[in-house]
């Protein structure tokens, strides 16, 4: 099934942050557009299976992704692409 989103974007200070699903299954592409016309792209392997949902934090510094199954929720730093944490449904 198709995800319920196509892209998420946020303007924060001098940078516009755009998070879009990649053509590779389970990947997200973060594109940062700066006022000086510089563009930076980060590819994140968020999940092994298709991504079901994603959301940028209000300040654009964190990207949350969920697998299509809804079992895993992962948080990523949008500046570095590093995974910050992982939450699993049904675990403490």
N, C-alpha and C positions, 0 to 999 in steps of 0.2 A: 504494500500500500504506500501511497505517497505521503511524505511528511506534511504537516499542517502549516509549513512555513516555506518561504523561499530565501529570505535573507533577514538579517537583523542589523540595524545600524544605529550609531550613537555619535553625536558630536560632543566632544569633551575638550574644552579649551581650544588648543590650536590643532587638534587632530580629529579627523572623522574616522571612526572605526566601523568597518563593515565585516560581518561574519556571514559566510555563505557555505552551503554544502559543496564539497568538491565532487568531481566526477567519480573519484575512487570511493567505493563503499566504506563508510565509517569515518571518512576524513572531513575536516572543516578547514576552510581557508579564511584566514583573518587578513584583511587588507587595511592598512593604516594610511590615510591620506593626510599629509601635512600642508599647512598654509603656504609653505615655500615650494609647493608642487612636488615635493619628495613623496615617494610611495614605497611602502614596505609591506611585503607579503610573508605570512607565516603559514605553513601547512601543518595541521595537527591531526595525528591519528587518534581520534577520540574513542572509537569503539571498533570491535571486530565485525560487528553486524551494522546494519543501517541505523542511522540516527533518526530517532523519533521526534525529538524536540531539542531546541537550544534557546538560550536567553542570555543577553548581555546584562551585567549589573548596571545600576544607574550611572555610575561613573565610568563605565566601559573598561574597567581594569580586569574583570573576571567574566569568563564565558562558562556557562553551565550547559552541559549536554546530557541527554538521556538516550539510552539505546532504544531501538524500536520495541523491544520486549519490555522495556521499562524496569529492568532489573538493576541497571547501573546508572548512577548519576555521577558525572565527573566535573570537577571545576578546574579551569585552566587560567593561567595568567596570560592576558592578551598581549602583553609587551614582549614576553619571552617564549610563549607557547608551552611552557612547562606545566605539567599536571600538578595541581596543588593538593587535591584530595579526591577520594572516591568513596561514594556511599552505595551500599547495596541494600535493596529492598528486603525487609524481613530480618535484617541483622541488627544487633545492638551496638 
